[in-house]
Amino acid sequence: MSRRASYLSERQKQVLALLAQGFSSKEIAKTLGISPETIRKHLANIRDVLGMRRAAELSAYWHLLNTTDISSKEMPATDSEPLTPREQEVAQLLVKGFTAKEIAKLLKIAPGTAAKHRENLLKKMGANRTAYLIIKINSSQKKEGT
């Protein structure tokens, strides 16, 4: 575990793990048997300690800490269509916690194009939000590594 993560309480680590697995704040509260307000406070503290603002960043961070190798250059094909090379690039940046706007700047493409690539990834990977997409990408990479 990274040095920054060592400053998290056990409860905060539980909240972060559930968030990284795609749970909403309400679902986390129900799972842990505490109020949604307490979850919001835990998430605010986690964001402060880790210096991250978005759920996708937190999810990517958790997966980085708990995955042996998520940096493979090629993303696995899905059950539907294979990912294009550009979608593979976008997927890797999403896993690292970048937003569509940040990805657009890095890849020198329009923000709308980056958002469209993310949208295509969501459809192809069968995810309904970015945090869940990151989970699916990571689990696909683990399968490919075995």
C-alpha positions in Angstrom: 0.0 0.0 0.0 1.3 3.5 -0.8 2.4 5.9 1.9 -0.7 8.1 1.4 -3.0 5.2 1.6 -1.5 4.2 5.0 -3.1 7.4 6.4 -6.6 6.0 5.7 -8.5 4.4 8.5 -9.7 0.8 8.1 -13.2 2.1 7.6 -12.0 4.6 4.9 -10.2 1.7 3.2 -13.5 -0.3 3.2 -15.4 2.7 1.7 -12.7 3.2 -1.0 -12.8 -0.5 -1.9 -16.5 -0.5 -2.3 -16.4 2.7 -4.3 -13.8 1.2 -6.6 -16.1 -1.8 -7.1 -18.8 0.5 -8.5 -21.0 0.9 -5.4 -22.8 4.2 -5.0 -22.6 6.2 -1.7 -26.1 4.9 -0.8 -25.1 1.3 -1.6 -21.9 1.7 0.5 -23.9 3.0 3.4 -26.3 0.1 3.3 -23.5 -2.4 2.9 -21.6 -1.0 5.9 -24.6 -0.3 8.0 -23.9 3.4 8.4 -25.6 6.6 7.2 -25.1 8.1 3.7 -23.9 11.3 5.4 -21.2 9.3 7.2 -20.1 7.9 3.8 -20.0 11.4 2.3 -17.7 12.5 5.2 -15.5 9.4 4.7 -15.2 10.2 1.0 -14.4 13.8 1.7 -11.6 12.8 4.1 -10.3 10.2 1.6 -10.3 12.8 -1.2 -8.3 15.2 1.1 -5.8 12.6 2.2 -5.2 11.3 -1.3 -5.5 14.6 -3.1 -8.1 13.4 -5.5 -11.5 14.8 -6.4 -13.3 12.4 -8.7 -14.7 8.9 -8.0 -12.9 7.6 -11.1 -9.6 8.8 -9.8 -10.2 7.1 -6.4 -11.3 3.9 -8.2 -8.2 4.0 -10.4 -6.0 4.6 -7.4 -7.5 1.7 -5.5 -7.0 -0.6 -8.5 -3.4 0.5 -8.9 -2.8 -0.5 -5.3 -4.5 -3.8 -5.7 -3.5 -5.0 -9.1 -0.2 -6.4 -10.1 -0.1 -5.0 -13.7 -2.7 -2.7 -15.3 -0.3 -1.2 -17.7 -0.4 -3.6 -20.6 -0.3 -1.8 -23.9 -3.1 -3.7 -25.5 -6.6 -3.9 -24.0 -8.4 -7.2 -24.3 -11.2 -7.7 -26.8 -14.7 -7.7 -25.4 -17.5 -10.1 -26.2 -18.8 -7.6 -28.7 -16.5 -5.6 -30.8 -12.7 -5.3 -30.3 -11.4 -2.0 -29.0 -9.8 0.3 -31.5 -6.2 1.4 -30.9 -7.5 4.9 -29.9 -10.1 3.4 -27.5 -7.3 1.3 -25.9 -5.3 4.6 -25.4 -8.3 6.3 -23.9 -9.0 3.2 -21.6 -5.5 3.3 -20.2 -5.8 7.0 -19.4 -9.2 6.5 -17.8 -7.7 3.8 -15.6 -5.1 6.3 -14.5 -7.8 8.7 -13.4 -7.9 11.2 -16.3 -11.1 12.9 -17.3 -12.3 13.2 -20.9 -11.1 16.8 -21.0 -7.6 15.8 -19.7 -7.5 12.9 -22.2 -8.4 15.3 -25.0 -5.5 17.6 -24.1 -3.0 14.7 -23.8 -4.1 13.0 -27.1 -4.6 16.4 -28.9 -8.1 15.6 -29.8 -11.4 17.5 -29.2 -13.0 17.0 -25.8 -16.1 15.8 -27.5 -14.1 13.1 -29.3 -12.5 11.9 -26.1 -16.0 11.8 -24.5 -17.3 9.8 -27.5 -14.4 7.3 -27.1 -15.3 6.9 -23.4 -19.0 6.4 -24.4 -18.0 3.7 -26.9 -15.9 2.0 -24.2 -18.8 2.1 -21.8 -21.0 0.4 -24.5 -18.4 -2.1 -25.6 -17.4 -3.1 -22.0 -21.0 -3.2 -20.8 -20.5 -0.5 -18.1 -22.9 2.2 -17.1 -20.4 4.6 -15.5 -16.7 5.3 -15.7 -15.8 3.8 -12.3 -17.4 0.5 -13.3 -15.7 0.7 -16.7 -12.3 1.0 -14.9 -13.2 -2.1 -12.8 -14.1 -4.0 -16.0 -10.9 -3.0 -17.7 -8.8 -4.0 -14.7 -10.6 -7.4 -14.4 -10.2 -8.0 -18.2 -6.4 -7.3 -17.9 -6.1 -9.7 -14.9 -7.7 -12.4 -17.0 -5.4 -11.7 -19.9 -2.4 -11.9 -17.5 -3.2 -15.4 -16.3 
